[in-house]
Amino acid sequence: MPTWLLHVIGNIGVLMILGAYFLVSSGRIKAVSGWYQGLNLLGALIMTVYSVALLAWASVALNSIWAVIAVASLIINSRKARAAAVAAQPTNV
C-alpha cells in the first residue's frame, strides 16, 4: 500500500474520533447515542490498523482500548434502552 494512502486512512480515523468528540461537545449528539459510540469505534479500529502498520505500539494499545470501551458502551446503552422500552410497555392486569 502506498504510504500516502496509509496516511489518508489514518487521518480518516482521526477525523472520526475528533468529529464524534466535537458532536458530543457541541450538544449535537448525546454521549450515549449509537452515533457517538459508533464513530469512536470505527475511528479507533482504523487508527489501530494504521498504528500497527507504523509499528506504533503505544498508539495500538490506546486505540485498541478505545475500541473496547466503545463496544462496551454500545452494549450497555443497548441493554438500558431495551430495559426502558420493556418498562414503558403497558401491563394488562
PyMOL commands that place a pseudoatom at each C-alpha (Angstrom):
pseudoatom trace, name=CA, resn=MET, resi=1, chain=A, elem=C, hetatm=0, pos=[0.000, 0.000, 0.000]
pseudoatom trace, name=CA, resn=PRO, resi=2, chain=A, elem=C, hetatm=0, pos=[1.388, 3.424, -0.865]
pseudoatom trace, name=CA, resn=THR, resi=3, chain=A, elem=C, hetatm=0, pos=[2.476, 5.434, 2.169]
pseudoatom trace, name=CA, resn=TRP, resi=4, chain=A, elem=C, hetatm=0, pos=[0.268, 8.370, 1.215]
pseudoatom trace, name=CA, resn=LEU, resi=5, chain=A, elem=C, hetatm=0, pos=[-2.813, 6.112, 1.173]
pseudoatom trace, name=CA, resn=LEU, resi=6, chain=A, elem=C, hetatm=0, pos=[-1.924, 4.699, 4.577]
pseudoatom trace, name=CA, resn=HIS, resi=7, chain=A, elem=C, hetatm=0, pos=[-1.750, 8.253, 5.964]
pseudoatom trace, name=CA, resn=VAL, resi=8, chain=A, elem=C, hetatm=0, pos=[-5.066, 9.191, 4.337]
pseudoatom trace, name=CA, resn=ILE, resi=9, chain=A, elem=C, hetatm=0, pos=[-6.689, 6.193, 6.042]
pseudoatom trace, name=CA, resn=GLY, resi=10, chain=A, elem=C, hetatm=0, pos=[-5.104, 7.155, 9.375]
pseudoatom trace, name=CA, resn=ASN, resi=11, chain=A, elem=C, hetatm=0, pos=[-6.386, 10.707, 9.028]
pseudoatom trace, name=CA, resn=ILE, resi=12, chain=A, elem=C, hetatm=0, pos=[-9.901, 9.403, 8.372]
pseudoatom trace, name=CA, resn=GLY, resi=13, chain=A, elem=C, hetatm=0, pos=[-9.724, 7.550, 11.691]
pseudoatom trace, name=CA, resn=VAL, resi=14, chain=A, elem=C, hetatm=0, pos=[-8.537, 10.693, 13.466]
pseudoatom trace, name=CA, resn=LEU, resi=15, chain=A, elem=C, hetatm=0, pos=[-11.343, 12.744, 11.905]
pseudoatom trace, name=CA, resn=MET, resi=16, chain=A, elem=C, hetatm=0, pos=[-13.936, 10.194, 13.008]
pseudoatom trace, name=CA, resn=ILE, resi=17, chain=A, elem=C, hetatm=0, pos=[-12.785, 10.281, 16.634]
pseudoatom trace, name=CA, resn=LEU, resi=18, chain=A, elem=C, hetatm=0, pos=[-12.418, 14.062, 16.713]
pseudoatom trace, name=CA, resn=GLY, resi=19, chain=A, elem=C, hetatm=0, pos=[-15.699, 14.501, 14.845]
pseudoatom trace, name=CA, resn=ALA, resi=20, chain=A, elem=C, hetatm=0, pos=[-17.501, 12.371, 17.419]
pseudoatom trace, name=CA, resn=TYR, resi=21, chain=A, elem=C, hetatm=0, pos=[-15.969, 14.416, 20.221]
pseudoatom trace, name=CA, resn=PHE, resi=22, chain=A, elem=C, hetatm=0, pos=[-16.945, 17.688, 18.513]
pseudoatom trace, name=CA, resn=LEU, resi=23, chain=A, elem=C, hetatm=0, pos=[-20.535, 16.496, 18.002]
pseudoatom trace, name=CA, resn=VAL, resi=24, chain=A, elem=C, hetatm=0, pos=[-20.969, 15.432, 21.629]
pseudoatom trace, name=CA, resn=SER, resi=25, chain=A, elem=C, hetatm=0, pos=[-19.176, 18.520, 22.984]
pseudoatom trace, name=CA, resn=SER, resi=26, chain=A, elem=C, hetatm=0, pos=[-21.338, 20.855, 20.928]
pseudoatom trace, name=CA, resn=GLY, resi=27, chain=A, elem=C, hetatm=0, pos=[-24.526, 19.096, 22.040]
pseudoatom trace, name=CA, resn=ARG, resi=28, chain=A, elem=C, hetatm=0, pos=[-25.434, 17.850, 18.569]
pseudoatom trace, name=CA, resn=ILE, resi=29, chain=A, elem=C, hetatm=0, pos=[-25.468, 14.220, 19.740]
pseudoatom trace, name=CA, resn=LYS, resi=30, chain=A, elem=C, hetatm=0, pos=[-25.509, 12.551, 23.147]
pseudoatom trace, name=CA, resn=ALA, resi=31, chain=A, elem=C, hetatm=0, pos=[-22.637, 10.507, 24.542]
pseudoatom trace, name=CA, resn=VAL, resi=32, chain=A, elem=C, hetatm=0, pos=[-24.983, 7.534, 24.953]
pseudoatom trace, name=CA, resn=SER, resi=33, chain=A, elem=C, hetatm=0, pos=[-26.017, 7.624, 21.292]
pseudoatom trace, name=CA, resn=GLY, resi=34, chain=A, elem=C, hetatm=0, pos=[-25.083, 4.901, 18.879]
pseudoatom trace, name=CA, resn=TRP, resi=35, chain=A, elem=C, hetatm=0, pos=[-23.684, 7.541, 16.525]
pseudoatom trace, name=CA, resn=TYR, resi=36, chain=A, elem=C, hetatm=0, pos=[-21.152, 8.748, 19.068]
pseudoatom trace, name=CA, resn=GLN, resi=37, chain=A, elem=C, hetatm=0, pos=[-20.003, 5.304, 20.119]
pseudoatom trace, name=CA, resn=GLY, resi=38, chain=A, elem=C, hetatm=0, pos=[-20.088, 4.031, 16.529]
pseudoatom trace, name=CA, resn=LEU, resi=39, chain=A, elem=C, hetatm=0, pos=[-17.867, 6.867, 15.298]
pseudoatom trace, name=CA, resn=ASN, resi=40, chain=A, elem=C, hetatm=0, pos=[-15.488, 6.237, 18.196]
pseudoatom trace, name=CA, resn=LEU, resi=41, chain=A, elem=C, hetatm=0, pos=[-15.413, 2.515, 17.445]
pseudoatom trace, name=CA, resn=LEU, resi=42, chain=A, elem=C, hetatm=0, pos=[-14.781, 2.882, 13.721]
pseudoatom trace, name=CA, resn=GLY, resi=43, chain=A, elem=C, hetatm=0, pos=[-12.219, 5.626, 14.246]
pseudoatom trace, name=CA, resn=ALA, resi=44, chain=A, elem=C, hetatm=0, pos=[-10.391, 3.583, 16.878]
pseudoatom trace, name=CA, resn=LEU, resi=45, chain=A, elem=C, hetatm=0, pos=[-10.354, 0.472, 14.682]
pseudoatom trace, name=CA, resn=ILE, resi=46, chain=A, elem=C, hetatm=0, pos=[-8.984, 2.448, 11.745]
pseudoatom trace, name=CA, resn=MET, resi=47, chain=A, elem=C, hetatm=0, pos=[-6.367, 4.062, 13.987]
pseudoatom trace, name=CA, resn=THR, resi=48, chain=A, elem=C, hetatm=0, pos=[-5.405, 0.663, 15.404]
pseudoatom trace, name=CA, resn=VAL, resi=49, chain=A, elem=C, hetatm=0, pos=[-4.742, -0.722, 11.922]
pseudoatom trace, name=CA, resn=TYR, resi=50, chain=A, elem=C, hetatm=0, pos=[-2.863, 2.449, 10.989]
pseudoatom trace, name=CA, resn=SER, resi=51, chain=A, elem=C, hetatm=0, pos=[-0.751, 2.250, 14.148]
pseudoatom trace, name=CA, resn=VAL, resi=52, chain=A, elem=C, hetatm=0, pos=[0.070, -1.420, 13.576]
pseudoatom trace, name=CA, resn=ALA, resi=53, chain=A, elem=C, hetatm=0, pos=[1.243, -0.541, 10.054]
pseudoatom trace, name=CA, resn=LEU, resi=54, chain=A, elem=C, hetatm=0, pos=[3.530, 2.118, 11.547]
pseudoatom trace, name=CA, resn=LEU, resi=55, chain=A, elem=C, hetatm=0, pos=[4.641, -0.174, 14.414]
pseudoatom trace, name=CA, resn=ALA, resi=56, chain=A, elem=C, hetatm=0, pos=[3.461, 2.473, 16.879]
pseudoatom trace, name=CA, resn=TRP, resi=57, chain=A, elem=C, hetatm=0, pos=[2.664, 0.114, 19.741]
pseudoatom trace, name=CA, resn=ALA, resi=58, chain=A, elem=C, hetatm=0, pos=[1.612, 2.712, 22.320]
pseudoatom trace, name=CA, resn=SER, resi=59, chain=A, elem=C, hetatm=0, pos=[-0.935, 4.011, 19.828]
pseudoatom trace, name=CA, resn=VAL, resi=60, chain=A, elem=C, hetatm=0, pos=[-2.071, 0.437, 19.095]
pseudoatom trace, name=CA, resn=ALA, resi=61, chain=A, elem=C, hetatm=0, pos=[-2.727, -0.056, 22.816]
pseudoatom trace, name=CA, resn=LEU, resi=62, chain=A, elem=C, hetatm=0, pos=[-4.539, 3.268, 23.188]
pseudoatom trace, name=CA, resn=ASN, resi=63, chain=A, elem=C, hetatm=0, pos=[-6.788, 2.773, 20.178]
pseudoatom trace, name=CA, resn=SER, resi=64, chain=A, elem=C, hetatm=0, pos=[-7.496, -0.872, 20.967]
pseudoatom trace, name=CA, resn=ILE, resi=65, chain=A, elem=C, hetatm=0, pos=[-8.668, 0.102, 24.442]
pseudoatom trace, name=CA, resn=TRP, resi=66, chain=A, elem=C, hetatm=0, pos=[-10.665, 2.997, 22.947]
pseudoatom trace, name=CA, resn=ALA, resi=67, chain=A, elem=C, hetatm=0, pos=[-12.437, 0.483, 20.677]
pseudoatom trace, name=CA, resn=VAL, resi=68, chain=A, elem=C, hetatm=0, pos=[-13.156, -1.888, 23.581]
pseudoatom trace, name=CA, resn=ILE, resi=69, chain=A, elem=C, hetatm=0, pos=[-14.675, 0.987, 25.575]
pseudoatom trace, name=CA, resn=ALA, resi=70, chain=A, elem=C, hetatm=0, pos=[-16.860, 1.928, 22.597]
pseudoatom trace, name=CA, resn=VAL, resi=71, chain=A, elem=C, hetatm=0, pos=[-18.082, -1.673, 22.189]
pseudoatom trace, name=CA, resn=ALA, resi=72, chain=A, elem=C, hetatm=0, pos=[-18.823, -1.943, 25.921]
pseudoatom trace, name=CA, resn=SER, resi=73, chain=A, elem=C, hetatm=0, pos=[-20.714, 1.360, 25.823]
pseudoatom trace, name=CA, resn=LEU, resi=74, chain=A, elem=C, hetatm=0, pos=[-22.754, 0.246, 22.819]
pseudoatom trace, name=CA, resn=ILE, resi=75, chain=A, elem=C, hetatm=0, pos=[-23.717, -2.970, 24.626]
pseudoatom trace, name=CA, resn=ILE, resi=76, chain=A, elem=C, hetatm=0, pos=[-24.555, -1.237, 27.922]
pseudoatom trace, name=CA, resn=ASN, resi=77, chain=A, elem=C, hetatm=0, pos=[-26.573, 1.525, 26.242]
pseudoatom trace, name=CA, resn=SER, resi=78, chain=A, elem=C, hetatm=0, pos=[-28.437, -1.006, 24.103]
pseudoatom trace, name=CA, resn=ARG, resi=79, chain=A, elem=C, hetatm=0, pos=[-29.375, -3.048, 27.175]
pseudoatom trace, name=CA, resn=LYS, resi=80, chain=A, elem=C, hetatm=0, pos=[-30.546, 0.081, 29.009]
pseudoatom trace, name=CA, resn=ALA, resi=81, chain=A, elem=C, hetatm=0, pos=[-32.667, 1.140, 26.029]
pseudoatom trace, name=CA, resn=ARG, resi=82, chain=A, elem=C, hetatm=0, pos=[-34.280, -2.306, 25.812]
pseudoatom trace, name=CA, resn=ALA, resi=83, chain=A, elem=C, hetatm=0, pos=[-34.984, -2.342, 29.552]
pseudoatom trace, name=CA, resn=ALA, resi=84, chain=A, elem=C, hetatm=0, pos=[-36.554, 1.116, 29.333]
pseudoatom trace, name=CA, resn=ALA, resi=85, chain=A, elem=C, hetatm=0, pos=[-38.709, 0.013, 26.389]
pseudoatom trace, name=CA, resn=VAL, resi=86, chain=A, elem=C, hetatm=0, pos=[-39.923, -3.036, 28.299]
pseudoatom trace, name=CA, resn=ALA, resi=87, chain=A, elem=C, hetatm=0, pos=[-40.646, -0.940, 31.403]
pseudoatom trace, name=CA, resn=ALA, resi=88, chain=A, elem=C, hetatm=0, pos=[-42.616, 1.575, 29.305]
pseudoatom trace, name=CA, resn=GLN, resi=89, chain=A, elem=C, hetatm=0, pos=[-44.963, -1.062, 27.866]
pseudoatom trace, name=CA, resn=PRO, resi=90, chain=A, elem=C, hetatm=0, pos=[-48.405, -1.077, 29.430]
pseudoatom trace, name=CA, resn=THR, resi=91, chain=A, elem=C, hetatm=0, pos=[-49.306, -4.104, 31.500]
pseudoatom trace, name=CA, resn=ASN, resi=92, chain=A, elem=C, hetatm=0, pos=[-52.649, -5.859, 31.160]
pseudoatom trace, name=CA, resn=VAL, resi=93, chain=A, elem=C, hetatm=0, pos=[-53.564, -6.577, 34.749]
for i in range(1, 93): cmd.bond("trace and resi %d" % i, "trace and resi %d" % (i + 1))
show_as sticks, trace
zoom trace
